[in-house]
Amino acid sequence: QVQLVESRGGLVQAGGSLRLSCAASGRTFSIYTMGWFRQAPGKEREFVAAVRWSGGNTYYADSVKGRFTISRDSAKNTMYLQMNSLKPDDTAEYYCALDQEYGLFSKRSDYDYWGQGTQVTVSS
């Protein structure tokens, strides 16, 4: 029904920047929330940021506030994550996700579709 395609990640030095995108496509679908999660080796998948599609309200994990910016282009059904001042602790596989109806923005199980994941590595 819905496919999510993420841009490629990359390797950057600490203090650098990287921009990720996630494009949604399908037959017919609605978007309530789109968000980003990440998973580092040996750790649980954790919430990073989310955006409510209708009004554009944004939400961030404490660990990325002030450094990451989430945005959306509704006409393109595309979400972006601008990552600045990157730290080695940001190294993880990043997943985009889409919630069609009324889920909690930070709850993994409330999202209906997931992207393939993309690796972001931040070196010292």
C-alpha positions in Angstrom: 0.0 0.0 0.0 2.7 2.5 1.0 6.4 2.4 0.1 9.0 4.6 1.9 12.3 5.2 0.1 15.1 6.8 2.0 18.1 8.7 0.6 21.5 7.3 1.2 23.3 8.2 4.4 27.0 8.7 4.6 30.2 9.1 6.6 30.9 12.6 8.0 33.4 14.0 10.5 32.2 15.2 13.9 30.8 18.7 13.6 29.7 18.1 10.1 26.2 18.0 8.5 24.1 15.6 6.6 20.6 15.7 5.1 18.3 12.7 4.8 15.0 12.4 2.9 12.2 9.9 2.9 9.6 9.8 0.1 6.3 8.1 0.5 4.3 6.6 -2.4 1.4 4.3 -3.0 -2.0 3.8 -4.3 -4.0 5.9 -1.8 -3.0 6.7 1.7 -3.1 9.4 4.4 -0.4 10.7 6.6 -0.9 11.7 10.2 2.8 11.6 11.3 6.1 10.9 9.7 9.1 10.3 11.9 12.7 9.2 12.1 14.1 6.5 14.4 17.6 5.2 14.7 19.3 2.1 15.9 23.0 1.7 17.0 24.7 -1.7 17.4 23.5 -3.4 20.6 20.8 -0.8 21.3 17.1 -0.5 20.9 15.6 1.5 18.1 15.0 5.0 19.4 12.9 8.0 18.5 14.7 10.9 16.9 12.2 13.3 15.5 8.7 13.5 14.0 6.4 15.9 12.2 2.6 16.1 12.2 1.5 16.3 8.6 -1.5 18.6 8.9 -0.1 21.4 10.9 3.6 20.8 10.7 4.2 20.5 14.5 7.6 19.0 15.2 9.0 16.9 18.0 12.5 16.0 18.9 14.4 13.6 21.2 16.4 15.5 23.8 19.6 14.1 22.4 19.1 16.0 19.1 17.3 19.2 20.1 19.1 22.2 18.7 21.1 20.2 16.2 18.5 18.4 14.0 15.6 19.9 12.1 12.8 17.9 10.6 10.6 19.2 7.8 8.1 18.1 5.2 7.0 18.9 1.7 3.4 17.9 1.6 3.1 18.3 -2.2 5.9 15.7 -2.6 4.9 13.4 0.3 8.5 13.8 1.4 10.1 14.3 4.8 13.6 15.6 5.5 16.0 15.5 8.4 18.7 18.1 8.5 21.5 17.0 10.9 24.0 19.5 12.0 26.8 19.5 14.6 27.0 15.7 14.3 28.6 13.7 17.0 30.0 10.1 17.1 27.0 9.1 19.2 24.7 9.9 16.3 26.2 6.9 14.4 23.4 4.6 13.7 21.1 3.2 11.0 18.3 5.7 10.5 14.8 4.6 9.6 11.9 6.7 8.4 8.4 5.8 9.4 4.8 6.7 8.5 1.7 6.7 10.8 -1.6 6.9 9.0 -3.9 7.5 11.9 -3.6 9.1 15.3 -0.6 7.3 16.8 1.8 8.7 19.4 4.7 10.4 17.6 7.4 8.6 19.6 5.9 5.1 19.8 7.4 2.6 17.3 4.4 0.3 17.3 2.0 3.1 16.3 3.8 3.5 12.9 2.4 1.6 10.0 5.2 1.6 7.4 9.0 1.7 7.6 11.7 2.6 5.2 14.7 0.3 4.4 17.1 2.1 6.7 20.2 4.1 5.9 23.6 4.1 7.6 25.0 7.3 9.1 28.5 7.2 10.5 30.2 10.1 12.3 33.9 9.9 12.8 36.0 11.6 15.5 
